[in-house]
Amino acid sequence: MDYNLILLILATFLAGFIDAIVGGGGLITVPTLLTLGLPAENIIASNKLIGVSTAITGSYKYLKSNIIRWETIRKFIILSLIGSVFGSYINSLLSPSFLRIFIFCAILILFLYLTFKRKIEYVDHPIPRLSFVLLPLFIFIIGFYDGFFGPGTGTFLIMIFLYFSRFTLLQSAAHGRILNLTSNIGAILFFSTTGLINFWFVFPGMIAASIGGYIGASYSVKYGTKGIRPIMYICVTVLLIKMARDLFL
């Protein structure tokens, strides 16, 4: 029995499910790929295939639910795309040894931030006066981050839509999923020219993540985010411990 394959399928399914609801699926998939032995220089690029698989099915479900406001989202798509291509280019310049340490530290910091953030929810507040400037700026920056690294992108998109617009949590998740799909595509377009994508290594995970993404989006439309984060925290904690042992012991 190939336990590595089982771990990959289970981890990517769960990541797809969680990512479609609250974002953060990369917090599970990136350390999983590192734990399974994929070279550090291939992880970010290959993980984009898993990310786009989740984003496609999740976006499809949200589109079917008529949540997306195209008049709002279409002007941001190109910004997300350009940002992710630029971020992917910067990532390709870094050494594998640096990337291994960076991945561990970034996952740990992001995990701690999301843990202490505790709750992402809609709060009725005045929209900042400069939202028409700041929202596009942050979408470009998050697109860059997604191309450069990735984990937590969906969560960050949800947060900026909640703060800079009148979107509910569900609407923010839906529109964030569309932009996350765009930035993943931008990153894949660049990484496909570098030879860093290991398609066959992550192919089973792509299928599992796409199924998880669709089920997660369906769950989100019906039930919201209740009960999802504790599952993610448990998984990421275990993976961080494994990564730390492999890197430092």
KEKE-3310 file (N, C-alpha, C; in steps of 0.2 Angstrom, whole numbers, plus 5000, padded with zeros to 4 digits):
npx = (5004:5003:5007:5011:5004:4991:4991:4994:4982:4972:4976:4975:4962:4956:4962:4957:4943:4943:4949:4940:4931:4935:4948:4966:4970:4982:4991:4990:4993:5006:5016:5013:5017:5031:5034:5032:5043:5045:5055:5061:5062:5052:5040:5031:5028:5022:5012:5003:4995:4987:4980:4974:4965:4957:4951:4944:4933:4927:4924:4916:4904:4901:4898:4887:4878:4874:4881:4891:4896:4899:4901:4909:4920:4927:4935:4946:4952:4963:4973:4976:4981:4992:5000:5002:5010:5022:5025:5028:5039:5049:5050:5056:5069:5075:5085:5085:5088:5086:5073:5067:5069:5062:5049:5045:5046:5037:5025:5023:5022:5011:5001:5001:4997:4984:4978:4978:4970:4958:4944:4935:4923:4908:4907:4897:4902:4909:4914:4931:4937:4946:4944:4942:4955:4963:4958:4960:4974:4978:4973:4982:4994:4991:4989:5002:5009:5002:5008:5021:5022:5009:5000:4986:4981:4967:4961:4966:4960:4947:4947:4950:4940:4929:4932:4934:4923:4905:4902:4895:4901:4900:4899:4911:4920:4916:4919:4933:4937:4936:4946:4957:4958:4961:4974:4981:4981:4989:5001:5004:5005:5017:5026:5026:5035:5047:5050:5048:5037:5030:5020:5015:5018:5009:4997:4987:4983:4978:4965:4959:4959:4950:4938:4936:4936:4924:4914:4917:4914:4900:4896:4899:4890:4878:4880:4889:4904:4906:4914:4925:4938:4945:4948:4957:4967:4972:4977:4987:4996:5001:5008:5017:5025:5031:5038:5047:5055:5061:5069:5077:5081)
npy = (4994:5011:5023:5036:5041:5039:5049:5060:5061:5062:5074:5084:5083:5087:5100:5106:5107:5115:5126:5131:5137:5145:5149:5146:5133:5130:5130:5117:5109:5113:5111:5097:5092:5095:5087:5074:5073:5081:5091:5107:5118:5114:5115:5126:5129:5117:5116:5125:5119:5111:5121:5128:5118:5116:5129:5130:5121:5126:5139:5137:5131:5142:5151:5145:5147:5160:5171:5179:5195:5202:5214:5220:5212:5210:5220:5218:5207:5207:5213:5204:5194:5199:5203:5190:5183:5191:5189:5175:5175:5181:5172:5161:5165:5162:5151:5133:5129:5140:5142:5131:5133:5146:5142:5134:5144:5154:5147:5144:5157:5163:5153:5156:5169:5168:5160:5168:5178:5172:5174:5177:5188:5196:5213:5227:5242:5259:5261:5263:5279:5279:5267:5264:5265:5258:5245:5239:5240:5231:5219:5217:5216:5205:5196:5195:5190:5177:5172:5171:5164:5159:5151:5154:5164:5165:5167:5180:5187:5186:5194:5207:5210:5210:5221:5232:5233:5230:5217:5201:5188:5176:5181:5187:5176:5170:5179:5180:5168:5168:5177:5171:5160:5166:5171:5160:5154:5163:5161:5148:5150:5156:5148:5136:5139:5137:5124:5119:5114:5099:5089:5075:5071:5078:5075:5066:5073:5084:5080:5075:5087:5095:5089:5091:5105:5108:5102:5109:5122:5120:5116:5129:5138:5132:5131:5139:5145:5138:5127:5123:5129:5123:5110:5113:5119:5108:5099:5107:5109:5097:5094:5105:5101:5089:5095:5103:5094:5087:5097:5102:5092)
npz = (5000:4996:5006:5005:4994:4999:5009:5002:4994:5004:5011:5001:4997:5009:5011:4999:5002:5014:5009:5000:5008:5019:5015:5015:5012:5006:5017:5022:5010:5005:5016:5016:5004:5005:5015:5009:5001:4989:4980:4986:4977:4968:4975:4977:4964:4959:4968:4964:4954:4961:4968:4958:4954:4965:4965:4953:4953:4965:4961:4951:4958:4966:4955:4950:4960:4959:4965:4962:4958:4943:4938:4948:4950:4938:4935:4943:4940:4930:4938:4948:4940:4934:4945:4951:4941:4942:4955:4954:4946:4954:4964:4957:4956:4968:4979:4982:4995:5003:5001:5007:5021:5021:5017:5029:5039:5034:5034:5047:5053:5047:5051:5064:5064:5059:5068:5080:5075:5075:5071:5057:5050:5045:5048:5051:5045:5041:5025:5020:5015:5004:4998:4984:4979:4987:4988:4974:4975:4986:4980:4970:4977:4984:4974:4969:4981:4980:4969:4972:4984:4992:5001:5011:5003:4999:5011:5014:5004:5007:5018:5014:5006:5015:5022:5014:5006:5004:5006:5011:5022:5014:5001:5000:5001:4989:4979:4982:4978:4964:4961:4967:4958:4947:4950:4952:4940:4933:4939:4936:4922:4921:4928:4920:4911:4916:4920:4933:4938:4944:4937:4937:4950:4958:4952:4957:4968:4963:4958:4969:4977:4968:4970:4983:4984:4977:4985:4997:4993:4991:5004:5010:5004:5009:5023:5029:5038:5050:5061:5053:5054:5066:5061:5051:5059:5067:5057:5051:5062:5065:5053:5053:5064:5059:5048:5055:5062:5052:5046:5056:5065)
capx = (5000:5007:5004:5012:4999:4985:4992:4993:4975:4968:4978:4973:4955:4954:4964:4952:4937:4944:4951:4934:4926:4939:4955:4971:4971:4990:4994:4990:4996:5013:5020:5012:5022:5038:5035:5032:5049:5045:5061:5058:5061:5046:5034:5027:5025:5018:5006:4998:4991:4982:4977:4969:4960:4952:4948:4940:4927:4924:4922:4910:4899:4899:4894:4880:4873:4873:4883:4896:4895:4904:4903:4913:4926:4930:4941:4951:4955:4969:4977:4977:4984:4999:5003:5004:5015:5027:5027:5031:5046:5053:5051:5060:5076:5078:5089:5081:5090:5083:5065:5065:5068:5057:5042:5043:5045:5031:5019:5022:5020:5004:4997:5000:4992:4977:4976:4976:4965:4952:4937:4934:4916:4906:4906:4895:4907:4909:4919:4936:4936:4951:4943:4943:4962:4966:4956:4964:4981:4979:4972:4988:4999:4989:4991:5010:5010:5000:5013:5027:5021:5002:4996:4983:4979:4960:4959:4967:4956:4941:4947:4950:4933:4925:4934:4934:4916:4899:4901:4895:4907:4899:4900:4918:4923:4915:4923:4940:4938:4937:4952:4962:4958:4965:4981:4984:4982:4995:5007:5005:5008:5025:5030:5026:5041:5053:5051:5048:5030:5030:5013:5013:5018:5003:4991:4981:4981:4973:4959:4956:4957:4945:4932:4936:4934:4917:4910:4918:4909:4893:4895:4899:4884:4873:4881:4894:4911:4906:4917:4930:4945:4948:4951:4963:4973:4975:4981:4993:5000:5005:5013:5023:5030:5035:5043:5053:5059:5065:5073:5081:5084)
capy = (5000:5017:5027:5043:5042:5040:5055:5066:5062:5064:5080:5088:5084:5092:5107:5109:5108:5120:5132:5134:5140:5150:5149:5143:5126:5129:5128:5110:5106:5115:5106:5090:5091:5095:5080:5069:5073:5085:5096:5114:5122:5112:5114:5132:5129:5112:5117:5129:5115:5109:5127:5129:5113:5118:5136:5129:5118:5130:5145:5134:5131:5149:5154:5142:5150:5167:5175:5183:5201:5203:5221:5222:5208:5209:5225:5216:5200:5208:5215:5198:5190:5202:5202:5183:5182:5195:5185:5169:5177:5183:5165:5157:5167:5160:5145:5128:5129:5146:5140:5126:5137:5151:5139:5133:5150:5157:5143:5145:5164:5163:5149:5159:5175:5166:5157:5173:5182:5168:5175:5182:5189:5202:5218:5233:5248:5263:5259:5268:5283:5277:5260:5263:5265:5253:5238:5237:5239:5225:5214:5216:5214:5198:5192:5194:5185:5171:5169:5170:5159:5156:5149:5160:5169:5165:5170:5187:5190:5187:5199:5213:5211:5211:5227:5237:5232:5228:5210:5197:5183:5171:5185:5188:5170:5168:5183:5179:5161:5169:5180:5166:5156:5170:5172:5153:5153:5168:5158:5142:5152:5158:5142:5132:5140:5136:5117:5118:5110:5092:5087:5068:5070:5081:5074:5063:5078:5089:5077:5076:5094:5098:5086:5094:5112:5108:5100:5114:5128:5118:5117:5136:5140:5130:5131:5144:5142:5135:5121:5122:5131:5118:5104:5115:5120:5101:5096:5111:5108:5090:5095:5109:5097:5085:5099:5105:5088:5085:5102:5104:5087)
capz = (5000:4995:5011:5003:4990:5003:5013:4997:4992:5010:5013:4996:4998:5015:5009:4994:5006:5018:5005:4996:5013:5022:5012:5019:5010:5005:5024:5022:5004:5005:5020:5014:4998:5008:5019:5005:4998:4983:4981:4988:4972:4964:4979:4976:4957:4958:4972:4960:4950:4966:4970:4953:4954:4970:4963:4947:4955:4970:4957:4947:4962:4967:4950:4949:4965:4957:4971:4959:4954:4938:4937:4953:4950:4932:4934:4948:4938:4927:4943:4951:4936:4933:4952:4952:4937:4944:4961:4952:4943:4960:4967:4953:4957:4975:4980:4985:5002:5006:5000:5012:5027:5020:5018:5036:5043:5032:5036:5055:5055:5044:5055:5071:5063:5058:5075:5084:5072:5077:5068:5051:5050:5042:5053:5048:5046:5036:5020:5020:5009:4999:4996:4977:4977:4992:4986:4969:4977:4989:4976:4966:4982:4986:4968:4969:4986:4978:4964:4976:4989:4991:5007:5015:4999:4999:5017:5014:4999:5010:5023:5011:5003:5020:5025:5009:5002:5008:5005:5017:5022:5009:4995:5000:4999:4982:4974:4983:4975:4957:4960:4968:4952:4942:4952:4951:4932:4931:4942:4932:4915:4922:4931:4915:4906:4920:4922:4940:4939:4944:4936:4939:4957:4961:4949:4961:4973:4959:4957:4976:4978:4965:4973:4990:4983:4975:4991:5002:4991:4992:5011:5012:5002:5013:5031:5031:5040:5056:5063:5048:5056:5070:5057:5048:5064:5069:5052:5050:5068:5064:5048:5056:5069:5055:5045:5060:5064:5046:5045:5062:5069)
cpx = (5004:5004:5006:5006:4992:4985:4991:4985:4971:4969:4975:4965:4953:4956:4959:4945:4937:4945:4945:4930:4929:4946:4960:4973:4979:4993:4994:4994:5004:5017:5019:5017:5029:5039:5035:5038:5050:5050:5058:5057:5055:5040:5029:5024:5020:5011:5001:4993:4985:4977:4972:4964:4954:4948:4943:4933:4923:4921:4915:4904:4896:4895:4887:4875:4872:4875:4888:4893:4900:4906:4908:4920:4930:4936:4947:4955:4962:4975:4980:4982:4992:5003:5006:5010:5022:5030:5031:5038:5051:5055:5056:5068:5079:5081:5084:5082:5086:5075:5063:5064:5062:5050:5040:5042:5038:5025:5018:5020:5013:4999:4996:4996:4985:4974:4974:4971:4958:4946:4937:4926:4914:4904:4903:4899:4907:4915:4924:4935:4941:4950:4944:4950:4965:4964:4959:4971:4982:4977:4978:4993:4997:4990:4998:5011:5008:5005:5019:5027:5014:4998:4993:4980:4971:4958:4960:4962:4949:4941:4947:4943:4928:4926:4933:4927:4911:4897:4900:4901:4906:4901:4908:4922:4922:4919:4931:4942:4940:4944:4958:4963:4963:4973:4985:4986:4988:5001:5009:5008:5015:5028:5031:5032:5047:5055:5051:5041:5031:5023:5011:5014:5012:4997:4985:4978:4976:4966:4955:4954:4951:4938:4931:4933:4927:4912:4911:4914:4902:4891:4895:4892:4878:4873:4885:4901:4911:4909:4923:4937:4948:4951:4957:4969:4976:4980:4988:4998:5004:5010:5019:5028:5034:5040:5049:5057:5064:5070:5079:5084:5088)
cpy = (5006:5022:5035:5045:5044:5047:5061:5067:5065:5072:5085:5089:5088:5099:5110:5111:5114:5127:5135:5138:5146:5152:5146:5136:5125:5128:5121:5107:5107:5111:5099:5088:5091:5089:5074:5068:5077:5090:5103:5118:5121:5113:5120:5131:5123:5112:5121:5125:5112:5115:5128:5124:5114:5124:5135:5127:5122:5136:5143:5134:5138:5152:5151:5145:5157:5172:5180:5189:5203:5210:5224:5218:5208:5214:5223:5210:5201:5210:5209:5194:5193:5202:5195:5181:5185:5191:5179:5170:5178:5176:5161:5159:5165:5153:5140:5128:5134:5145:5136:5129:5142:5148:5137:5139:5154:5154:5144:5152:5165:5159:5153:5165:5173:5163:5163:5178:5179:5169:5180:5182:5195:5207:5224:5239:5252:5261:5265:5272:5282:5270:5259:5263:5259:5246:5235:5236:5233:5219:5212:5213:5206:5193:5190:5189:5178:5168:5167:5165:5155:5155:5155:5165:5170:5168:5178:5191:5191:5193:5206:5215:5213:5219:5233:5237:5231:5221:5206:5192:5178:5175:5186:5182:5168:5172:5182:5172:5163:5172:5175:5161:5159:5170:5165:5152:5157:5164:5152:5144:5153:5151:5137:5133:5139:5128:5115:5114:5103:5089:5080:5067:5072:5079:5071:5068:5083:5086:5077:5083:5097:5095:5090:5101:5112:5107:5106:5120:5126:5119:5124:5139:5138:5131:5137:5141:5139:5128:5119:5123:5126:5112:5107:5116:5113:5099:5100:5110:5102:5091:5100:5105:5092:5089:5101:5100:5086:5090:5103:5098:5082)
cpz = (5000:5000:5009:4998:4994:5007:5008:4995:4998:5011:5008:4996:5003:5014:5004:4998:5010:5014:5002:5001:5016:5020:5017:5017:5009:5012:5025:5016:5004:5009:5019:5009:5000:5011:5015:5000:4991:4985:4982:4982:4967:4968:4977:4969:4956:4962:4969:4956:4955:4968:4964:4952:4959:4968:4957:4949:4960:4966:4954:4952:4964:4962:4949:4954:4964:4962:4968:4956:4949:4937:4942:4952:4944:4932:4939:4945:4935:4932:4946:4947:4935:4940:4953:4947:4939:4950:4959:4950:4949:4963:4964:4954:4964:4975:4983:4993:5006:5006:5005:5019:5027:5021:5025:5040:5041:5034:5043:5056:5053:5048:5061:5070:5063:5064:5079:5082:5074:5073:5062:5050:5047:5048:5049:5050:5040:5031:5020:5014:5003:4996:4988:4975:4981:4990:4980:4971:4981:4985:4972:4971:4983:4980:4968:4975:4984:4973:4967:4981:4989:4996:5010:5010:4999:5006:5017:5009:5003:5015:5020:5008:5009:5023:5020:5005:5007:5008:5011:5017:5016:5002:4994:4998:4992:4977:4975:4979:4967:4956:4962:4962:4947:4944:4951:4944:4930:4933:4938:4925:4916:4923:4925:4910:4910:4922:4929:4942:4939:4943:4939:4946:4960:4958:4953:4966:4969:4959:4964:4978:4975:4967:4980:4989:4981:4981:4996:5000:4992:5000:5013:5010:5007:5021:5033:5033:5047:5057:5058:5051:5061:5066:5054:5053:5066:5064:5051:5056:5067:5059:5050:5060:5064:5051:5049:5061:5058:5045:5050:5066:5065)
residu = (MET:ASP:TYR:ASN:LEU:ILE:LEU:LEU:ILE:LEU:ALA:THR:PHE:LEU:ALA:GLY:PHE:ILE:ASP:ALA:ILE:VAL:GLY:GLY:GLY:GLY:LEU:ILE:THR:VAL:PRO:THR:LEU:LEU:THR:LEU:GLY:LEU:PRO:ALA:GLU:ASN:ILE:ILE:ALA:SER:ASN:LYS:LEU:ILE:GLY:VAL:SER:THR:ALA:ILE:THR:GLY:SER:TYR:LYS:TYR:LEU:LYS:SER:ASN:ILE:ILE:ARG:TRP:GLU:THR:ILE:ARG:LYS:PHE:ILE:ILE:LEU:SER:LEU:ILE:GLY:SER:VAL:PHE:GLY:SER:TYR:ILE:ASN:SER:LEU:LEU:SER:PRO:SER:PHE:LEU:ARG:ILE:PHE:ILE:PHE:CYS:ALA:ILE:LEU:ILE:LEU:PHE:LEU:TYR:LEU:THR:PHE:LYS:ARG:LYS:ILE:GLU:TYR:VAL:ASP:HIS:PRO:ILE:PRO:ARG:LEU:SER:PHE:VAL:LEU:LEU:PRO:LEU:PHE:ILE:PHE:ILE:ILE:GLY:PHE:TYR:ASP:GLY:PHE:PHE:GLY:PRO:GLY:THR:GLY:THR:PHE:LEU:ILE:MET:ILE:PHE:LEU:TYR:PHE:SER:ARG:PHE:THR:LEU:LEU:GLN:SER:ALA:ALA:HIS:GLY:ARG:ILE:LEU:ASN:LEU:THR:SER:ASN:ILE:GLY:ALA:ILE:LEU:PHE:PHE:SER:THR:THR:GLY:LEU:ILE:ASN:PHE:TRP:PHE:VAL:PHE:PRO:GLY:MET:ILE:ALA:ALA:SER:ILE:GLY:GLY:TYR:ILE:GLY:ALA:SER:TYR:SER:VAL:LYS:TYR:GLY:THR:LYS:GLY:ILE:ARG:PRO:ILE:MET:TYR:ILE:CYS:VAL:THR:VAL:LEU:LEU:ILE:LYS:MET:ALA:ARG:ASP:LEU:PHE:LEU)
# end
